[in-house]
Amino acid sequence: MKTLNVGMIGYGFMGKAHSNGFSKANHFFDLKHQLKLKTVCGRTKEKAEAFAKSWGYDDTETDWRKLIERKDIDIIDICTPNDSHAEIAMAAALAGKMIMCEKPLALNGEQGQQMVDAIEKARVPNMVWYNYRRIPAVTFAKQLITEGRLGRIFHYRAKFLQDWTISPDLPQGGAGLWRLDVGAAGSGVTGDLLAHCIDTAIWLNGEFSSLSALTETFVKERKHNLTGKVEKVGIDDACTFINTFDNGSLGNFESTRYARGHKALYTFEINGENGSIAWDLHDLHRLQWFDYKDEGPLRGWRSIHITDGDHPYMGRWWVPGLAIGYEHSFVHQVADFIQGIETGNPAAPTFREAQKTQRVCDAILASAQDHAWHKVRKD
Ligand SMILES: NC(=O)c1ccc[n+]([C@@H]2O[C@H](COP(=O)([O-])OP(=O)(O)OC[C@H]3O[C@@H](n4cnc5c(N)ncnc54)[C@H](O)[C@@H]3O)[C@@H](O)[C@H]2O)c1
């Protein structure tokens, strides 16, 4: 069995989620490659070493360029803030590494296109961590739609609600708060949260045609952790948009970090001619399903517990009825990426597919600026 050595850059939230995914994939999936946590890269040596020790990495690097130069690294995994994805991914492509990159792919569509071009020129396996596709209930929703059970789709609506930036005393920038700094994040909820909703929507319902968006920045100035000065806030705190899809259905999306009481409420609902589907991250192992065929006194929504052996991925886990969680989506993503390499049928979303989400995000931010309808670029 060939070993694939993982070199992971960034050891924060996603660093843990990915390390867990790489550690578990071989235990639960039949892969022809053995994944090895080889090197973790972070700017602070002691912290990187502590992370390496607790997760079982062999060694550490403090400069990602050195990691990329190393001959013994096969996969570069990018878990750093958004403003570093492009530089790292393009350097890794030039070095011929396989690349797994966190979302959003880039700061904007233009940068995303440069990444797609670089990766495709280098012909290296690549993937973006839009992991919600691999929560079994969401994957099952895709299966139902592909089987045509919903028939023609009329509506797609999604929300991603949080409440952690309401305090005006919260600073922007630096460790843990780079998401509030437009230079590091590229945008606010649009690239951070709606990007997930958009990727899932493209997967389940096809591409976006045009849209009209509204954004708001409720707290206009915050102290910047890196400069110590009070600076203008450049991110969108909230965003809502309506859109058309290429399949003729209508979309309605909302995201905010100002919905008091909501921590990570990602929900979507799809209404078709023959039925409807709804999903909620807070109850992620359930899929709500309404079938028009049930019309009559027993009509009603079914709440399907997606924990049986014939549900996506679930045959790999525990006995029927036992739930799995958020972290498993990363295990599934690793397994699918490796199986994609082994079968020659690359797992999605590749950089090229994730770039579609960048184009939607660009249209959202442009529309929020000029209050006009925007077509979504397809090139
Ligand atoms: N797929 C998801 O569900 C999901 C969830 C959260 C975050 N993300 C994405 O993952 C990425 C990281 O987010 P996070 O929440 O893990 O952030 P985080 O702040 O928890 O971790 C970022 C890590 O990157 C390190 N870092 C920053 N610059 C670096 C550099 N130049 N060299 C080496 N290390 C560097 C930091 O020290 C830190 O360890 C972002 O792009 C974010 O959008 C995705």
The ligand as a Gaussian input file, in Angstrom:
#p B3LYP/6-31G(d) Opt

LIG

0 1
 N      -14.968000      23.936000       5.680000
 C      -15.440000      24.559000       6.757000
 O      -16.503000      24.249000       7.268000
 C      -14.615000      25.653000       7.365000
 C      -14.825000      26.008000       8.708000
 C      -13.991000      26.967000       9.270000
 C      -13.010000      27.571000       8.508000
 N      -12.862000      27.247000       7.188000
 C      -11.800000      27.860000       6.370000
 O      -10.551000      27.328000       6.812000
 C       -9.534000      28.319000       6.761000
 C       -8.924000      28.458000       8.148000
 O       -9.955000      28.798000       9.079000
 P       -9.865000      28.412000      10.628000
 O      -11.206000      28.607000      11.216000
 O       -9.202000      27.094000      10.775000
 O       -8.891000      29.576000      11.116000
 P       -8.012000      29.605000      12.419000
 O       -7.772000      31.045000      12.701000
 O       -8.595000      28.735000      13.495000
 O       -6.658000      28.901000      11.951000
 C       -5.835000      29.477000      10.970000
 C       -4.439000      28.890000      11.140000
 O       -3.595000      29.383000      10.101000
 C       -2.348000      29.757000      10.678000
 N       -1.668000      30.663000       9.769000
 C       -2.030000      31.894000       9.385000
 N       -1.149000      32.375000       8.499000
 C       -0.206000      31.410000       8.320000
 C        0.975000      31.308000       7.535000
 N        1.386000      32.308000       6.749000
 N        1.720000      30.163000       7.597000
 C        1.310000      29.139000       8.389000
 N        0.207000      29.192000       9.153000
 C       -0.530000      30.314000       9.117000
 C       -2.746000      30.317000      12.019000
 O       -1.663000      30.408000      12.916000
 C       -3.782000      29.278000      12.449000
 O       -3.153000      28.127000      12.969000
 C      -10.216000      29.589000       6.246000
 O      -10.011000      29.710000       4.875000
 C      -11.691000      29.359000       6.537000
 O      -12.544000      30.041000       5.657000
 C      -13.637000      26.288000       6.636000

